[in-house]
């Protein structure tokens, strides 16, 4: 594996402004969102609005990813995604969610998830996950992907490639009438082939007018999560695979989650709607 030194917190830039004309999610300015009490199955009109939100989120992530290179800061990636979403009339869902200070999550190397963009400079050989969510039309679209920065070692490249494949396999397993834990069963069985850890405490989730509806989508085989998959359900699948343990530590910022053994980790995510025969990806650029 790469001999890169471990990540340390950088310096935060001031909060980026969002034009007053762009509607905010209800949780902005509050300590926590109002708990969601609506259905997990969405109507056709809501799903169509989610297609728009998902497409903007995917395009914003794609635009930020074009700037990944040695010497670029994670804060610069945040700026690119922030401006793209605002230019398209969308609010960056993470900005102000439970106090999160930025418009995307940037998780580098040993960071499992929720890394905060700051003055950290990307280095040749890093891997970096960008997690981008857009809010527009009263709904959210949420996606993430892990990218290579410069010349990345084979072990890390394979981890990234296989994590993407784990997501693809999980999406194919989504069928009406199955239980939600089929998703984690597929991911875990695939990851075990390579001796990867599968993160357990951070999961996929229901998403609609609520950023996190309360529906939990584990990425490991969990008999306790047996919600019936139904047409019209909208949720994310976002497996996090590690080169070592799935156990983690959290930085003092209350957000940045790193592997306990500080080995590298990768993640991929799409927002989906269940169809009559499988699943449609809503976060395609």
C-alpha positions in Angstrom: 0.0 0.0 0.0 1.0 3.6 -0.4 3.4 5.0 2.1 1.6 8.3 2.4 1.7 10.0 5.7 -1.6 10.1 7.6 -4.1 12.9 7.1 -4.3 15.7 9.7 -7.0 18.4 9.9 -6.5 21.5 7.7 -7.8 25.0 8.0 -11.4 25.8 7.2 -12.4 28.6 4.9 -15.4 30.8 5.6 -18.9 29.4 4.8 -19.8 29.9 1.2 -22.9 31.9 0.5 -26.0 30.6 -1.2 -28.2 33.0 -3.2 -31.3 34.0 -1.3 -33.5 33.0 -4.2 -32.6 29.3 -3.7 -34.9 27.5 -1.3 -33.3 25.9 1.8 -34.0 22.5 3.4 -36.0 22.9 6.6 -33.0 21.9 8.8 -30.8 24.8 7.8 -30.1 27.0 10.8 -31.4 24.3 13.2 -29.5 21.7 15.3 -31.2 18.8 13.7 -33.7 18.1 11.0 -37.4 17.4 11.8 -37.9 13.6 11.9 -39.5 12.3 8.7 -42.9 10.8 9.1 -44.0 10.3 5.5 -43.9 7.2 3.4 -40.8 5.4 1.9 -42.8 4.8 -1.3 -42.9 8.0 -3.4 -45.4 9.1 -6.0 -44.4 9.6 -9.7 -44.3 13.4 -9.3 -41.8 13.3 -6.4 -39.7 10.7 -8.2 -39.5 13.0 -11.2 -38.3 15.9 -9.0 -35.7 13.5 -7.5 -34.4 12.7 -11.0 -33.7 16.5 -11.4 -32.0 16.7 -8.0 -30.0 13.5 -8.6 -28.8 14.7 -12.0 -27.6 18.0 -10.6 -25.8 16.2 -7.7 -24.1 13.8 -10.2 -23.1 16.7 -12.5 -21.7 18.7 -9.6 -19.7 15.8 -8.4 -18.4 15.1 -11.9 -17.4 18.8 -12.3 -15.5 18.8 -9.0 -13.8 15.5 -9.8 -12.3 17.1 -13.0 -10.2 19.3 -10.6 -8.7 16.4 -8.6 -4.9 16.6 -9.0 -1.8 16.8 -6.9 -1.6 20.2 -5.3 -5.3 21.0 -5.3 -7.0 21.5 -2.0 -10.2 19.8 -0.9 -11.6 23.2 -0.3 -11.2 24.0 -4.0 -13.2 20.9 -4.8 -15.9 22.1 -2.5 -16.0 25.5 -4.2 -16.5 23.9 -7.6 -19.4 21.7 -6.5 -20.9 24.6 -4.5 -20.9 27.0 -7.4 -22.2 24.4 -9.8 -25.2 23.5 -7.6 -26.0 27.2 -6.9 -25.7 28.0 -10.6 -28.3 25.3 -11.3 -30.7 26.5 -8.6 -29.9 23.8 -6.1 -28.9 24.0 -2.5 -25.9 21.9 -1.3 -27.7 19.6 1.1 -24.7 19.0 3.4 -24.3 22.8 4.0 -25.8 23.4 7.5 -27.0 19.8 7.9 -26.5 19.2 11.7 -24.0 22.0 11.5 -21.8 20.6 8.7 -19.9 23.6 7.4 -19.3 22.7 3.7 -21.1 21.8 0.5 -19.7 18.3 0.0 -17.8 15.7 2.0 -14.2 15.0 0.9 -12.8 11.8 2.4 -9.1 11.1 1.6 -7.3 7.8 2.0 -8.1 6.5 5.5 -11.2 8.7 5.9 -14.2 6.5 5.7 -16.8 9.3 5.3 -17.8 12.8 6.3 -14.4 14.5 5.7 -14.7 18.3 5.8 -13.1 20.2 2.9 -10.4 22.4 4.1 -6.8 23.5 3.2 -5.7 19.9 2.9 -3.6 19.6 -0.3 -4.1 16.4 -2.4 -0.9 14.5 -3.0 0.2 12.2 -5.8 -1.0 8.7 -4.9 -4.0 9.8 -2.8 -7.5 8.4 -3.3 -10.4 10.9 -2.5 -14.1 10.3 -2.1 -16.4 13.1 -3.0 -20.0 12.9 -1.6 -22.4 15.4 -3.1 -26.1 16.0 -2.4 -28.3 18.5 -4.1 -31.7 19.9 -2.8 -34.1 21.3 -5.4 -37.8 21.1 -5.9 -38.2 20.1 -2.3 -36.2 16.8 -2.6 -32.7 15.6 -2.4 -30.4 13.6 -4.7 -27.3 12.0 -3.1 -24.2 10.4 -4.6 -20.6 9.8 -4.1 -17.6 8.2 -5.8 -13.9 7.6 -5.0 -11.3 9.0 -7.4 -7.6 8.5 -8.0 -5.2 11.4 -7.6 -2.1 11.0 -9.8 -0.2 7.7 -9.8 -2.0 5.5 -7.3 -0.6 2.1 -6.1 -2.3 -1.1 -7.3 -3.7 -2.1 -3.9 -5.6 1.2 -3.6 -6.7 1.1 -7.3 -8.1 -2.4 -6.9 -9.9 -1.3 -3.7 -11.6 1.5 -5.6 -12.5 -0.7 -8.6 -13.9 -3.4 -6.4 -15.9 -1.0 -4.2 -17.5 0.4 -7.4 -18.3 -3.2 -8.4 -19.8 -3.9 -5.0 -22.3 -1.0 -5.5 -23.1 -2.3 -9.0 -23.8 -5.8 -7.8 -26.0 -4.4 -4.9 -28.1 -2.3 -7.3 -28.7 -5.4 -9.5 -29.9 -7.3 -6.4 -32.7 -4.8 -5.7 -36.1 -6.4 -6.7 -39.6 -5.8 -5.4 -40.5 -8.5 -2.9 -37.0 -9.0 -1.6 -35.9 -7.8 1.8 -33.6 -4.8 2.1 -30.8 -7.0 3.7 -30.2 -8.7 0.3 -28.2 -5.5 -0.5 -25.8 -6.0 2.4 -25.6 -9.8 1.8 -24.4 -9.2 -1.8 -21.9 -6.5 -0.8 -20.4 -8.4 2.1 -20.1 -11.7 0.2 -18.3 -9.9 -2.6 -16.0 -7.9 -0.3 -15.0 -11.1 1.6 -13.4 -12.5 -1.5 -10.7 -10.0 -1.2 -10.4 -9.8 2.6 -11.9 -6.3 2.7 -13.6 -4.9 5.8 -17.2 -3.7 5.3 -18.1 -0.7 7.4 -21.2 -1.4 9.5 -22.0 1.8 11.5 -22.5 4.1 8.4 -25.2 2.9 6.0 -27.4 3.7 3.1 -30.7 5.5 3.9 -34.1 6.4 2.7 -34.1 9.8 0.9 -36.9 12.0 -0.6 -38.0 15.3 0.8 -35.9 14.2 3.8 -32.2 13.9 3.5 -32.3 10.8 5.7 -35.8 9.4 6.1 -35.1 6.8 8.8 -35.0 3.8 6.5 -31.6 2.0 7.0 -29.8 0.2 4.2 -26.9 -1.8 5.8 -24.0 -2.9 3.6 -23.4 -6.1 5.6 -25.7 -9.1 6.0 -28.0 -8.0 8.8 -31.0 -10.3 9.6 -32.5 -7.4 11.6 -33.0 -5.1 8.6 -35.7 -7.0 6.7 -37.9 -4.1 5.3 -39.8 -5.3 2.3 -38.6 -3.7 -1.0 -41.5 -2.1 -2.8 -41.9 -0.3 -6.1 -41.6 3.5 -5.6 -39.2 3.3 -2.6 -36.3 5.7 -2.8 -33.0 5.1 -1.0 -29.2 5.2 -1.3 -26.8 2.3 -1.4 -23.3 3.5 -0.5 -20.9 0.6 0.5 -17.7 1.6 2.3 -14.9 -1.1 2.0 -11.6 -1.0 3.8 -8.2 -2.6 3.4 -8.3 -3.6 7.0 -10.7 -3.3 9.9 -14.2 -1.8 9.6 -13.7 -0.3 13.1 -13.2 3.5 13.2 -12.2 6.6 15.2 -13.7 10.0 14.9 -11.8 13.3 14.8 -12.5 16.0 17.3 -14.5 17.9 14.6 -17.4 15.4 15.3 -17.6 14.5 11.6 -14.4 13.0 10.1 -14.5 9.2 10.4 -11.1 7.3 9.9 -10.3 3.6 10.0 -9.0 2.6 13.4 -5.9 0.9 11.7 -5.6 4.0 9.4 -5.7 1.7 6.3 -7.3 3.0 3.2 -11.0 2.9 2.4 -13.2 3.6 -0.6 -16.9 4.3 -1.1 -19.5 4.6 -4.0 -23.1 5.7 -3.8 -26.2 6.2 -5.9 -29.7 7.2 -5.1 -32.2 4.7 -6.5 -36.0 4.3 -7.0 -37.4 0.8 -7.0 -39.2 -0.1 -10.2 -41.5 -3.0 -11.0 -38.6 -5.1 -12.1 -35.5 -3.7 -10.3 -34.0 -0.3 -9.6 -33.5 2.9 -11.6 -30.4 5.1 -10.7 -31.5 8.7 -10.1 -28.0 10.1 -9.8 -26.7 9.9 -13.3 -25.1 12.9 -14.9 
